[in-house]
Amino acid sequence: MTGGPPPRRQPTRSCVACRTPRAKRELERVVRSPTGLVGLDPTGRAPGRGAYVCPEPSCREAALRKGALRRALGVPIPADLFGRDTVAQTADELMSDEGGA
């Protein structure tokens, strides 16, 4: 016997575009905050309804084009969601919603 606790099981989630199950850490979380703001959640801890997308550009584009993110979150998705400037901005806004709600 090797002793010690068994290894922890990593949580898995499925990409809304390609439906491939992956470890949660390998996917990007898109969240709809309680106030209705949609953005990327790099921490994975922002409050609200979340959906997961593979980081590959093809999956990101397919999730927007097919409407998979819109269906998963129940709101229209901004076209510039995956733009470079929006990542840090939405993370700050989503976390500030947590304190105000």
C-alpha positions as CSV (number, residue, x, y, z in Angstrom):
1,M,0.0,0.0,0.0
2,T,1.3,3.5,-0.8
3,G,-0.6,5.4,2.0
4,G,-2.0,8.8,1.8
5,P,-5.3,10.0,0.3
6,P,-6.2,9.1,-3.3
7,P,-5.6,11.7,-6.0
8,R,-8.4,14.3,-6.3
9,R,-10.6,14.0,-9.3
10,Q,-10.5,17.0,-11.6
11,P,-13.8,18.5,-12.5
12,T,-14.8,18.3,-16.2
13,R,-16.9,20.5,-18.3
14,S,-18.0,20.3,-22.0
15,C,-17.4,23.0,-24.6
16,V,-20.7,24.5,-25.8
17,A,-19.4,24.5,-29.4
18,C,-17.7,21.2,-30.0
19,R,-19.2,19.3,-26.9
20,T,-15.8,17.8,-26.1
21,P,-15.4,17.1,-22.4
22,R,-12.2,18.6,-20.9
23,A,-10.8,19.4,-17.5
24,K,-12.4,22.6,-16.3
25,R,-9.1,24.4,-16.2
26,E,-8.5,23.8,-19.9
27,L,-11.7,25.7,-20.9
28,E,-12.6,29.4,-20.8
29,R,-15.7,30.3,-18.7
30,V,-18.2,32.8,-20.1
31,V,-20.5,34.1,-17.4
32,R,-23.8,36.0,-17.3
33,S,-23.7,38.0,-14.0
34,P,-26.8,38.4,-11.9
35,T,-27.1,41.9,-13.4
36,G,-27.1,40.5,-16.9
37,L,-23.5,41.5,-17.9
38,V,-21.8,38.9,-20.1
39,G,-18.1,38.5,-20.1
40,L,-15.1,36.2,-19.7
41,D,-14.4,34.9,-16.3
42,P,-10.7,34.0,-16.0
43,T,-11.0,33.2,-12.3
44,G,-13.8,30.7,-12.8
45,R,-15.4,32.1,-9.6
46,A,-17.5,35.1,-10.7
47,P,-21.2,34.8,-9.7
48,G,-23.8,34.0,-12.3
49,R,-24.6,31.5,-15.0
50,G,-21.6,30.0,-16.7
51,A,-20.8,28.3,-20.0
52,Y,-17.5,26.8,-21.2
53,V,-15.7,27.2,-24.5
54,C,-12.4,25.7,-25.7
55,P,-9.7,28.3,-26.1
56,E,-9.2,27.5,-29.8
57,P,-10.3,30.3,-32.1
58,S,-12.4,27.8,-34.1
59,C,-14.5,26.8,-31.1
60,R,-14.8,30.4,-30.0
61,E,-16.1,31.4,-33.4
62,A,-18.4,28.4,-33.7
63,A,-19.9,29.1,-30.2
64,L,-20.8,32.6,-31.4
65,R,-21.9,31.7,-34.9
66,K,-24.0,28.7,-33.9
67,G,-25.6,30.6,-31.0
68,A,-24.5,28.0,-28.5
69,L,-23.4,30.6,-26.0
70,R,-26.6,32.6,-26.4
71,R,-28.7,29.4,-25.7
72,A,-26.5,28.4,-22.7
73,L,-26.7,31.8,-21.1
74,G,-30.1,32.9,-22.2
75,V,-29.1,36.4,-23.4
76,P,-27.6,38.0,-26.5
77,I,-23.8,37.7,-26.6
78,P,-21.6,40.7,-27.5
79,A,-19.8,40.2,-30.8
80,D,-16.5,41.5,-29.3
81,L,-16.7,39.0,-26.3
82,F,-13.3,37.4,-27.1
83,G,-11.5,40.6,-28.0
84,R,-8.2,41.2,-26.2
85,D,-9.3,44.5,-24.5
86,T,-12.5,43.0,-23.1
87,V,-10.9,40.2,-21.0
88,A,-9.4,42.3,-18.2
89,Q,-12.3,44.8,-18.3
90,T,-15.1,42.2,-17.9
91,A,-13.2,40.3,-15.2
92,D,-13.0,43.5,-13.1
93,E,-16.7,44.4,-13.8
94,L,-17.9,40.9,-13.0
95,M,-16.0,40.7,-9.7
96,S,-17.3,44.2,-8.7
97,D,-20.9,42.9,-9.3
98,E,-20.3,40.3,-6.7
99,G,-19.7,42.9,-4.0
100,G,-22.7,44.9,-5.0
101,A,-25.2,42.1,-5.2
